[in-house]
Amino acid sequence: MKNRDKNCRVVRRKGRIYVINKVNPRFKARQG
């Protein structure tokens, strides 16, 4: 997860890691 945006939130759900950014949705990423 190399997103360095202030508005990014890292959420863990069922062992997966999600990056959610409401200001800039293209920062969305998924790992796991």
C-alpha positions in Angstrom: 0.0 0.0 0.0 2.0 3.0 -1.2 -0.8 5.5 -1.2 0.4 8.6 0.5 -2.8 10.6 0.3 -4.1 12.3 3.4 -7.7 11.4 2.6 -7.0 7.7 2.2 -8.4 5.3 4.7 -7.0 1.8 5.2 -9.8 -0.6 6.1 -9.3 -4.3 7.0 -12.2 -6.6 6.3 -12.1 -10.4 6.4 -8.3 -10.4 6.1 -8.3 -8.1 3.1 -6.9 -4.6 3.0 -8.9 -1.9 1.2 -7.9 1.7 0.5 -10.8 4.0 0.4 -10.6 7.6 -0.6 -13.7 9.7 -0.8 -12.0 12.7 -2.3 -10.2 10.9 -5.1 -11.9 7.5 -5.9 -9.1 6.5 -8.2 -6.9 5.8 -5.3 -9.0 2.7 -4.5 -6.9 -0.4 -4.2 -7.3 -3.9 -2.8 -4.7 -6.3 -1.4 -5.1 -9.8 -0.2 
